[in-house]
């Protein structure tokens, strides 16, 4: 039996068989049990040698068995710690593999969120910001019809309703206007909560009406930059396909199409979105300036 366990341990430690944590742990249990059995066997043989009734002709066999058991026990005593180290390394490797999967999954989810956030900022954030500012400016107008001034309140005569109107549905929930903070990815302030006291003040008679900025030039510049990026990306894709099909460089393909190096570089800059970023920055700056002016 001793030889069988030792052989199993030797095979495992030499890495000549497929291993699992459970199989090695089970082998450790077998090895420890065998080591205990060998100690007991040695004690039994030692007692036989010391027993006066044991025939002398049995002494050589008993002594040989004791030596063999002692050597086997010593081998197991040296191998069992190595088996424990092996299990520890296997558990660490399994944990590392699970953490690698977890790491990749976290990166994958971060990429998905980043893509969603980028799409929101690139396609919707500025439009939403403009809509929020417009909704803020409309609050006073909406209030004229939704909350008619009582007779004892002094208001602009043009705001004194002469007939009832159905309430106008708010374009943006009041909780959003009063509680939303919206910033750009670079930290620039796009929208801050409205000051309720300023939002509910009615313009007095003959008070000049200030028309809010609608950022039309900046929005148009952004639209044109976005269209130019899409156009440039389409041209670059065509050049890349042409270059791949002919086995030439993109620059050579561009030359065949009648484009010079400067034109190709301009398309690359447009395709990379440099003009879009600049237009978005200009729009954010204009909105921030308007926000600062309206809340000061």
N, C-alpha and C positions, 0 to 999 in steps of 0.2 A: 504493500500500500504506500509505503514511504516513497518508493521509486516513482510511482504514478504521480503523486503530488509534486514531487521535485521536477519531474519531466514537464508537467503542466506549467509550473512556475518558470522553468527555463525557457519554454516556448514563448510565454507571454513577455518575459523580459527581453528576449532577443527580437521581439517584434515580428515573428513569423506567422502570425495569425490575426484575423480580424478581431478587434476588441471593442467592447462597450464598457461603460462604467459599471453596469450591473454585473457583467460577466467577471470583471476583474475584482469587484467587491466580493462576489461569491467565492472566487478563488482565494482571496485573503482569508475569508472565514474557514475554508478548507485547510489552508496552510497553517493557520493558528491552531486549529483543532489537531492537526497532525503533529505540530510541535509539542503540544501538551501531551499527546499520546506517547511520543517518543520519550519525554521525561519520565512518564509513568513506567514505560517499558524498561528504561534504564534502572529505575528504582527497583523494579521487580527482579531484573537480572542480578543486580547488586545483592539483593537479599538472598537470591539463590546461591551466589558464590560464598556468602557468609554463613549459609546454612550447612551445618555439619553433616546433614543427611543427604546433601547433593552428591551424587557419584562423581569421582574425580575425572572420569572419562568425559563428563559433560562440560568440564571447565573450559576447554578450548572453544567449543561452540558458543557457550554463554559469553565468554570474553570477546569473541569475534563479533557477536551480535551487539554487545554493548558498544564496541568501537564503531560499528556501522551506524548504530542509532545515534551515538554522540556526534558523528560526522554529519549525519543527515539533519540532526537538530541544529547544528552550527550553521549548515548551509541555509536552512529555513530562517533561522534567526537573522542572518544577513540579508536574505531576500525579501522578507516581509516589509521592512521599512521602504525598500525600493518599490514594492507594490503599492504602498500607501502614497508614495511620491507620484507614481504613475497615475493613480486615480485622481490625485489633486490636479495634476497637469491636464488630464482628460476633462475634468469638471471645468477647469479654467478655459480650455479650448472650446467646450460647449457653450460656456457663458459668453466668450468672445464672439462666437458665431451668432448667438442670439442678439448680442449687442450690435454686431455688424448689420444684421437685418433690421434691427430697431433704428439704427443710425440712418440707414438708407431710406427707411420708411419715413422718418422724420424729415429728411432732406426732400423726399418726394412731396410730402404734404406742404412743406415750406414753399417749394417751387409752385405748387398749385395755388397756394394762397397769394404768393407774390404775383403770379400771373393775373389772378382775379383783381388784386389791388391795382396793379399796373394798368389793367384794362379800365378799371373804374376811373383812375386819375386821367388816363389818356383820352377816354371817350366821354366820360360823364361828369367828372368832378367840377370842371370849370362851368359846364352848362348848369349843373345843380347850384353852384355858387351864385351864378347870375340870377337864376330863378329865385333863390332865397332872398337876394337883395331886392329883386323886383317885388316879391311877395311882401317884404318888409315895407316897401314904399306904398304898397296898396292898402296897408292896414288902415290908414286914416280914411281913405276913400270907402273901403268896405264898412268901416265903423259908421260913416254917415248914414248908410242905408240900413245896416243891421241894428244899430243902436241910436235911433233918432234922438236928438237933443231935446230935453224937456223945455217948456216955455221959459223957465227961470234961468236957463243957462245961456250966456252970451256966445253966439257962434256967428260965423260968416252967414249973411242972409242967403247966400246961394246954397247953403247946407241945410236950411230950414225946410224940411220936407213938407210938400203941400198935399201929398197923398201917400198911402201906405205901399210898401214894397215887400215882396217875399224876401226872406233872408238870403243873402249871398253865401254860398258855401265857400269856406276858406280854402284857398288853393294849396296851402301848406298847414298842417295841424299846428295849432298855437303852441303846443308843447315842444314841437321841433324848433320853431322860431325862437322860443325863449330858452331852450336848453341845449341846442346843438352847437358844438365847436367843430369847425372844419379847417384843417390846415393842409398845406401842400406837403409833398414828400420831403421837400427841403426844409420844412418847418415854417414856411411863410404862412401868415394868418390869412385864410380865405373868408371865413365867416365866424362871427362871435355872437353870443346870445344878445337878443335885442333888449334895450333898456325899456322896460314896461312903461315908465313914466313918460318917456319921450314918444313912445309908440301910440299912446292914448291921448296925447294932447291934440286938441282940435285947432286948426288955423283960425285966427281971428279975422274979423272983417277987414277987407282991404290988405290982408297980409299977402306978400308976394308968394307965389307958388314956385317952388324950386323943383325942377324936373331932374330926376336922378340920371346919372350917366348909364348908358346901356352898353358901353364898351364895343360898339359896332366896328370901329376900325381894327381893334385888337382881335375881335372874333373873326373878322374877315381875313386878317393876316394869318391866323391860326388855321382857318379852313383851307386857304391856299397852300400853306406849308404842308398840311396833311395830304392834300391832293397831289402835291409835287412829290412827296415821299412815296406814295403808292405808285405813281407813274415811274419814278426812278427805280424802284424795286422791280417793277415789271421789265424795264429795259435791261437792268443788270442780270435778271434771271435769263432773259433771252440771250444775252452775250455769253453767259456761263454755259448754257446749253449748246450754243454754237461752237464755243471753244472746246467743250468736251467731245462733241461729235467730230470735230476736225483734228483733235489732238494738238491744239495750239493754245496759247495764252489768251486771257480775256482781252488784253491790250491789242493783240494781233487781230482778234475777232472784231474789236471795235474799229480798228483801222480799215478792215474790209467793209464795215458798215459806214465808213466815211466819218468816223468820230476821231478827234484828237485826244491826247492824254489829259488835257485840261477838262474836256467835256466829260470824260469817264470819271475823273476825280470829283467833278461837281455832282454827278449822279450818285457816286458813292457817299458823299456827304449828305445829300438829300435822302438817300435810302437809309442812312444811319440815323436820321431824325434830328440832325443838328438844327436845321431851321425850325422844326416843330418845337424842339426844346426852347429855342430862343423866343418863338412866338408865345408859347405857354408862359414863359417867364415874364414877358411883357404884359400879358393879360393878367397874371397874378399880381404884378406890381400895380397895375391900374386899379384892380379890385381892392387891393390892400389900401391904396391911397384913398379910394372912395369910402371904404369902411372906416378908416381913420377920421375922415372928414365928417361922416354921418354920425359917429359916436362921440365926437369931441364937443 
